[in-house]
Amino acid sequence: MKHVLLDSVDKYNKLYGLETLHPLVSVIDLTKATQIVNHVCMDYGVYALYIKNSTECDIKYGRKRYDYQEGTIISFAPGQVAEVTTEITEVKPKVYGILFHPDIIRGTSLGHNIKKYGFFSYSSNESLHLSEREKEVIMDCLKNISTELNHAIDKHSKLLIAMNVELLLNYCLRFYERQFITREESNRDVLQLFEKYVDEYFDNKDQLENGLPSVKYFADKVYLTTNYFGDLIKKETSKSAQEYIKLKVIERAKDRLMDSSLTISEIAYELGFLSTTLLKSL
């Protein structure tokens, strides 16, 4: 298996025999690839977002493979590693997308807001499945970026490219919110499990050894990434997962405060607080 450090968009283009129009951004169309790599491990140093319409190209992130439907979006951020396997076929894989280097968004609105696009850290079972209309919108965004890349680079290029990439990512946010709604039943199951595990954590007195639980702890329990789990809880409860945990702890603290035989310090210790400040404010 070939290992590639993708610290530039040009490395990706050379891997597949594609043209590089801009040193920091590239719109991908693998139906135009002049060469196909059968098995490669990509260590991302750039942001990448792909829309995949075929089964010829299989991508594995972590230990899981993506479950593809027609028009599935997956994305990667710098620091992530994925394996790509492409079957030998006369038909080029129908994979489209964009790669962009962090430098192209530095100092722009997108650069300031990039952390809000949590889907860059979602895992294989959390990918975005597009409707036909949504797929058209994403492809139109890619066409607009491609048009700008074909324009001669000038003082406006960086801002216009970043604005168009930000528009693309904002549409992805919108479509993910739709997907959270269409998966409402399974989301409720996750929320119920979350509540169950919070109760179990304190009933088992795990806080005495480990302190207050983290969001990652519960995300791991329900087999979701921290970002996806946090976004799901926010959508279902209008509160962040961290806020939700704190509210559950405060409810328990209030119950303990009704027991006059316990001091605030004892209750704080029992619930895993590092100080009694929060309890004294109740």
C-alpha positions in Angstrom: 0.0 0.0 0.0 1.3 3.4 -1.0 1.4 6.1 1.8 1.0 9.7 0.8 1.3 12.8 3.1 -1.2 15.2 1.5 0.3 18.5 2.6 -0.6 20.1 -0.7 -3.4 19.8 -3.2 -0.8 19.3 -6.0 0.2 15.9 -4.4 -3.3 14.7 -4.7 -3.6 15.9 -8.3 -0.4 14.2 -9.3 -1.5 11.0 -7.7 -4.5 10.9 -10.0 -3.1 12.7 -13.0 -5.2 15.8 -12.5 -4.4 19.4 -13.4 -3.5 21.9 -10.6 -5.0 25.3 -11.3 -4.3 26.9 -7.9 -1.6 25.9 -5.4 -3.9 26.0 -2.5 -7.3 24.8 -3.8 -8.4 22.1 -6.2 -11.9 21.0 -7.4 -11.8 17.2 -7.8 -13.4 15.2 -10.6 -12.0 11.6 -10.7 -14.0 10.9 -13.9 -11.2 12.9 -15.5 -8.3 11.2 -13.8 -5.6 9.9 -16.1 -4.3 7.4 -13.6 -5.9 5.5 -10.7 -4.1 4.3 -7.6 -5.6 1.0 -6.4 -4.6 1.2 -2.7 -3.3 4.3 -1.0 -3.2 5.6 2.6 -3.7 9.3 2.7 -2.4 11.4 5.6 -4.3 14.6 5.2 -2.5 18.0 5.7 -5.4 19.7 3.9 -9.1 19.9 4.2 -11.0 17.6 1.8 -14.7 17.1 1.0 -15.9 14.5 -1.5 -19.3 13.6 -3.0 -19.2 9.9 -4.0 -21.7 8.4 -6.5 -20.2 5.0 -7.2 -18.9 1.9 -5.5 -15.7 1.6 -7.5 -13.8 3.6 -4.9 -13.9 2.4 -1.3 -12.7 4.7 1.6 -11.9 3.5 5.1 -11.5 5.9 8.0 -10.3 4.4 11.2 -11.6 0.8 11.4 -14.8 1.4 9.4 -15.7 1.7 5.8 -18.2 4.2 4.6 -21.7 3.0 3.9 -22.3 4.6 0.5 -25.6 5.6 -1.1 -26.0 7.6 -4.3 -24.6 11.1 -3.4 -22.8 10.5 -0.1 -20.6 13.3 1.3 -17.5 12.6 3.4 -14.9 15.0 4.6 -11.5 15.1 6.3 -9.4 17.7 8.1 -5.7 18.0 8.5 -4.3 15.3 10.8 -6.8 12.6 9.7 -5.7 9.4 7.9 -7.9 7.4 5.4 -7.3 4.4 3.2 -8.6 4.4 -0.3 -9.1 1.3 -2.4 -10.1 1.6 -6.1 -11.2 -1.5 -8.0 -9.6 -2.0 -11.5 -12.4 -1.0 -13.8 -12.9 0.6 -17.2 -15.3 3.1 -15.6 -13.6 5.9 -13.7 -14.9 6.4 -10.1 -17.6 9.0 -9.9 -16.0 11.0 -7.1 -16.2 14.8 -7.0 -15.1 17.3 -4.4 -12.7 19.9 -3.2 -9.3 20.0 -1.4 -8.1 23.3 0.2 -5.0 24.1 2.2 -5.5 25.9 5.5 -3.5 28.9 4.1 -6.3 29.8 1.6 -8.7 30.5 4.5 -6.3 32.1 6.9 -7.5 35.7 7.7 -10.9 35.1 6.1 -14.4 34.6 7.5 -14.1 30.9 6.8 -10.8 30.8 8.6 -12.4 32.3 11.7 -15.4 30.0 11.6 -13.8 26.7 10.4 -14.3 25.0 13.8 -18.1 25.3 13.5 -18.0 22.7 10.6 -17.8 19.8 13.0 -18.6 17.3 10.2 -14.9 17.3 9.2 -14.4 15.0 12.3 -17.5 12.8 11.8 -16.8 9.1 11.2 -17.9 6.6 8.6 -21.4 5.9 10.0 -22.1 9.6 10.3 -21.6 10.7 6.6 -24.1 12.9 4.9 -26.5 11.3 2.4 -27.9 13.8 -0.1 -31.2 14.0 -1.9 -31.1 14.7 -5.7 -31.8 18.4 -5.1 -29.2 18.7 -2.5 -26.7 17.0 -4.7 -27.4 19.5 -7.4 -26.8 22.4 -5.0 -23.4 20.9 -3.9 -22.4 20.3 -7.5 -23.3 23.9 -8.4 -21.1 25.1 -5.6 -18.2 23.1 -6.9 -18.8 24.5 -10.4 -18.7 28.0 -9.0 -15.4 27.4 -7.2 -14.0 25.7 -10.4 -15.0 28.8 -12.4 -13.1 31.0 -10.0 -10.0 28.7 -10.2 -10.0 29.1 -14.0 -9.8 32.8 -13.6 -6.4 34.4 -13.5 -5.2 34.8 -9.9 -5.5 38.4 -8.7 -5.9 40.3 -5.4 -9.5 39.2 -5.2 -8.9 35.5 -5.8 -8.3 34.4 -2.2 -11.4 36.1 -0.8 -13.7 35.0 -3.5 -12.5 31.4 -3.3 -12.8 31.3 0.5 -16.3 32.8 0.2 -17.4 30.1 -2.2 -15.9 27.3 -0.1 -17.7 28.8 2.9 -21.0 28.7 1.0 -20.4 25.1 0.1 -19.7 24.2 3.8 -22.8 26.1 5.0 -25.0 24.1 2.6 -23.5 21.0 4.1 -24.4 22.2 7.6 -28.0 22.8 6.4 -28.2 19.4 4.9 -26.8 17.8 8.0 -29.5 19.5 10.0 -32.1 18.0 7.7 -30.5 14.6 8.2 -30.6 15.0 12.0 -34.4 15.5 11.6 -34.9 12.5 9.3 -33.0 10.4 11.7 -35.1 11.7 14.6 -36.1 8.2 15.9 -32.5 6.9 16.1 -31.5 10.3 17.6 -34.0 9.8 20.4 -32.5 6.4 21.0 -29.1 8.0 21.4 -30.5 10.6 23.8 -32.1 7.9 25.9 -28.8 6.0 26.1 -27.1 9.2 27.0 -29.4 9.8 29.9 -29.0 6.1 31.0 -25.2 6.3 30.9 -25.2 9.6 32.9 -27.3 8.0 35.6 -25.2 4.8 35.6 -22.0 6.9 35.9 -23.1 8.5 39.1 -25.0 5.4 40.5 -21.8 3.4 40.1 -19.8 6.3 41.7 -17.4 6.5 38.8 -17.0 10.2 39.6 -15.2 9.4 42.8 -12.3 8.0 40.8 -12.6 9.9 37.5 -14.3 13.2 38.4 -17.0 14.7 36.3 -17.5 12.8 33.0 -16.5 14.3 29.6 -18.6 14.5 26.5 -16.1 12.1 24.8 -16.8 9.5 27.5 -20.5 9.3 26.5 -19.8 9.7 22.8 -17.6 6.6 23.0 -20.4 4.7 24.8 -22.8 5.3 22.0 -20.1 4.7 19.3 -20.2 8.2 17.8 -17.5 10.8 17.4 -17.5 13.6 19.9 -18.4 16.2 17.3 -21.3 14.3 15.9 -22.6 13.3 19.3 -22.4 17.0 20.5 -24.2 18.2 17.4 -26.9 15.6 17.8 -27.5 16.4 21.5 -27.6 20.1 20.6 -30.2 19.5 17.9 -32.4 17.3 20.2 -32.2 19.3 23.5 -31.1 22.9 22.4 -28.3 22.5 24.9 -24.7 21.4 24.3 -23.8 18.0 25.6 -21.6 19.6 28.2 -24.4 21.8 29.4 -26.7 18.8 29.5 -24.3 16.8 31.7 -23.9 19.7 34.1 -27.7 20.1 34.4 -28.0 16.4 35.2 -25.3 16.7 37.9 -27.0 19.8 39.3 -30.2 17.9 39.6 -28.4 15.3 41.7 -26.7 18.0 43.7 -30.1 19.5 44.6 -31.4 16.2 45.7 -28.3 15.7 48.0 -28.7 19.2 49.4 -32.1 18.2 50.8 -30.3 15.8 53.1 -29.2 18.0 56.0 -26.8 15.3 57.3 -24.4 16.0 54.4 -22.1 19.0 54.2 -21.6 20.9 50.9 -18.0 19.6 50.8 -19.2 16.0 51.2 -21.8 16.4 48.4 -19.2 18.1 46.2 -16.8 15.2 46.7 -19.5 12.6 46.1 -20.5 14.2 42.8 -16.9 14.7 41.6 -16.7 18.5 41.9 -13.3 20.0 42.3 -14.7 22.8 44.4 -17.9 23.6 46.3 -18.5 27.0 44.5 -21.2 25.6 42.2 -23.1 23.9 45.0 -23.0 27.0 47.2 -24.8 28.9 44.4 -27.7 26.5 44.3 
